[in-house]
């Protein structure tokens, strides 16, 4: 069923989840997402982004970029799906990365070529939800991760765990803020589906990557709240100015 976002809904997505309708003037670091599927173009783009992160290697660059890309593709789409019960085509062909700086920090935004909005009709939300999830993951993220893994020689498991942590954050923390009764029901149902029930085919991967990295939380000295210790290292310490590690770093834990 075709629909549209209310002004306040679109305002939230643009202010907090870096969705944009505007084209950036910085064309060097702005790119159609589909270009990243081409190995040569992907390698060139990662070389350009290396300077942003002051990265010592393409592997480190790829990991840090994948965090930015994960947020852009996951945060607005899954938030809209669960909180507003609305969605759009988030496949790689429909997404453009628009380079934006905020207080000297590179925080790119995502622009969609086609902003046609859909909503489930009565009784078909499960089918509609599968279509949304497949568009985001199998139709976009999985394909990009394969290309980046090949271009940067980075384990694809690192990229998928960088993705999973944003899904956990969205459903365990961000969505709970100001949610009403109906939204809370969808938060619980959608999160459980993504973690435990969604088939690997929706992710375009050999297994459900969100379930794979959902390890039990534990208490660590660097965090006030229990956290999941990562299974892979994201290499953040390689670009940290003071050689600091993430609170969930598996290297520190070992």
C-alpha positions in Angstrom: 0.0 0.0 0.0 1.4 3.4 -1.0 1.8 5.9 1.7 3.8 8.9 2.8 5.7 10.1 5.8 4.2 12.8 8.0 6.2 16.0 8.2 7.3 15.2 11.8 8.3 11.7 10.8 10.5 12.9 8.0 11.9 15.6 10.2 13.0 13.0 12.7 14.6 10.8 10.1 16.6 13.7 8.6 17.7 15.2 11.9 18.6 12.0 13.8 19.3 9.3 11.2 21.1 11.3 8.4 18.5 10.9 5.7 18.6 13.7 3.2 16.9 14.9 0.0 19.9 17.2 -0.9 22.9 16.5 -3.1 26.2 17.4 -1.5 28.6 19.8 -3.2 31.5 17.5 -2.2 31.5 15.1 -5.1 34.9 13.6 -4.3 33.4 11.7 -1.3 29.8 11.5 -2.5 29.0 8.4 -4.5 26.1 6.3 -5.8 26.2 3.2 -3.5 26.0 1.0 -6.6 29.5 2.3 -7.7 31.0 0.4 -4.7 30.1 -2.9 -6.3 32.7 -2.2 -8.9 36.1 -3.3 -7.5 38.1 -0.6 -9.1 35.7 2.2 -8.1 35.4 0.7 -4.6 39.2 0.7 -4.1 39.5 4.3 -5.4 36.7 5.4 -3.0 38.4 3.7 0.0 41.6 5.5 -0.9 39.9 8.8 -0.8 38.2 8.0 2.5 41.5 6.9 4.0 42.5 10.6 4.6 39.3 11.2 6.5 40.2 8.5 9.1 43.9 9.0 9.0 44.0 5.3 8.5 47.3 3.3 8.3 45.8 0.6 5.9 42.9 -0.1 3.6 41.7 -2.8 6.0 41.3 -0.2 8.8 39.7 2.2 6.4 37.2 -0.4 5.2 36.2 -1.2 8.8 35.7 2.4 9.8 33.8 3.3 6.6 31.6 0.2 7.1 30.4 1.7 10.4 29.3 4.9 8.6 27.7 2.9 5.8 25.9 0.6 8.2 24.3 3.5 10.1 23.1 5.1 6.9 21.5 2.0 5.5 20.1 0.6 8.8 19.2 3.4 11.1 16.6 5.3 9.0 15.1 2.2 7.3 14.7 0.0 10.3 13.5 2.9 12.5 10.9 3.8 9.9 9.8 0.1 9.5 9.3 -0.5 13.2 8.4 2.9 14.6 6.3 4.3 11.8 5.3 1.0 10.1 6.5 2.5 6.8 9.3 1.8 4.4 10.9 2.4 1.0 13.3 0.9 -1.4 16.6 0.7 0.3 18.4 -1.5 -2.3 21.8 -0.5 -3.4 20.6 1.0 -6.7 18.4 3.5 -4.9 20.9 4.8 -2.4 23.5 7.6 -2.7 26.1 8.6 -0.2 26.2 12.3 0.2 29.4 13.7 1.9 28.7 16.0 4.8 30.9 17.4 7.6 29.5 18.3 11.1 31.9 20.1 13.4 34.9 18.9 11.3 33.7 15.3 11.6 32.8 13.4 8.4 29.1 12.2 8.9 27.8 11.4 5.4 24.1 11.2 4.7 22.0 8.9 2.6 19.9 10.1 -0.3 17.3 7.9 -1.9 16.6 8.4 -5.6 13.0 7.0 -5.3 11.3 8.0 -2.0 8.0 6.1 -2.7 6.7 5.0 0.7 4.9 1.7 1.4 2.9 0.4 4.3 1.6 -3.0 5.1 -2.1 -3.7 4.6 -4.1 -5.5 7.2 -2.8 -9.0 7.8 0.3 -8.8 5.5 2.8 -7.1 7.7 5.0 -10.2 8.0 5.4 -10.4 4.2 5.9 -6.7 3.9 8.5 -6.8 6.7 10.4 -9.5 4.9 10.5 -7.3 1.8 11.9 -4.4 3.8 14.5 -6.5 5.5 15.6 -8.1 2.2 15.9 -4.7 0.5 18.1 -3.4 3.2 20.4 -6.5 3.7 20.3 -8.8 0.7 19.6 -6.0 -1.7 22.2 -3.6 -0.3 24.5 -4.3 2.7 25.4 -7.9 1.8 26.4 -7.0 -1.7 28.5 -4.0 -0.6 30.2 -6.0 2.1 31.2 -8.6 -0.5 32.7 -5.9 -2.7 34.5 -4.1 0.1 35.8 -7.4 1.6 37.3 -8.3 -1.8 38.7 -4.8 -2.5 40.3 -4.2 1.0 41.1 -7.8 1.8 39.2 -7.4 5.1 37.3 -10.4 6.7 33.7 -10.0 5.9 32.9 -11.0 9.5 34.2 -7.7 10.7 31.9 -5.8 8.4 28.9 -7.9 9.5 29.6 -7.3 13.2 29.9 -3.6 12.5 26.4 -3.9 11.1 25.0 -5.9 13.9 26.0 -3.5 16.6 23.8 -0.8 15.1 20.8 -3.0 14.9 21.3 -3.9 18.6 21.6 -0.2 19.5 18.5 0.8 17.6 16.2 -1.8 19.1 17.7 -2.0 22.6 18.2 1.8 23.2 17.2 4.3 20.6 13.7 3.0 19.7 12.6 2.8 23.3 12.9 6.6 23.7 9.4 8.0 23.6 7.8 4.9 22.1 4.0 4.3 22.6 2.3 1.0 23.4 1.9 -0.2 19.8 5.4 0.8 19.0 6.8 -1.2 21.9 5.0 -4.3 20.7 6.6 -3.9 17.2 10.0 -3.1 18.7 9.9 -6.4 20.6 8.5 -8.4 17.7 10.7 -7.0 15.0 13.9 -7.3 17.1 13.1 -10.9 18.0 12.4 -11.7 14.3 15.6 -10.1 13.1 17.7 -12.0 15.7 16.1 -15.4 15.9 13.6 -16.1 13.1 14.6 -14.2 9.9 16.1 -16.6 7.4 19.6 -16.2 6.0 18.2 -15.5 2.6 16.8 -12.1 3.7 20.4 -11.1 4.6 22.0 -12.4 1.4 24.4 -14.3 3.6 25.1 -17.9 4.6 23.6 -17.4 8.0 21.7 -14.8 10.0 24.6 -12.4 10.9 22.5 -10.6 13.6 22.0 -13.8 15.5 25.6 -14.9 15.1 27.0 -11.8 17.0 24.3 -11.7 19.7 26.5 -12.9 22.4 25.5 -12.7 26.1 26.2 -9.4 27.7 28.8 -9.1 30.5 30.1 -6.5 32.9 33.4 -4.8 32.0 35.4 -2.1 33.9 35.1 0.4 31.0 31.3 0.5 30.9 28.6 1.2 33.4 26.2 -1.2 31.7 26.6 -4.8 30.7 27.9 -5.0 27.1 28.4 -7.6 24.3 32.0 -8.4 23.8 32.7 -8.4 20.1 33.9 -11.5 18.3 35.9 -9.5 15.8 38.1 -6.4 16.3 37.0 -3.3 14.3 40.6 -1.9 14.4 39.5 1.4 16.0 42.6 1.4 18.1 44.6 1.8 14.9 43.2 5.3 14.4 42.7 6.3 18.0 44.9 9.3 19.0 45.7 7.8 22.3 45.7 4.1 21.3 42.4 3.5 23.1 40.2 0.5 22.6 36.5 0.1 22.3 34.8 -1.0 25.6 33.6 -4.1 23.7 37.0 -5.0 22.2 37.8 -8.7 22.1 41.5 -8.0 22.2 41.2 -6.2 25.6 38.9 -8.9 26.9 41.4 -11.6 26.1 
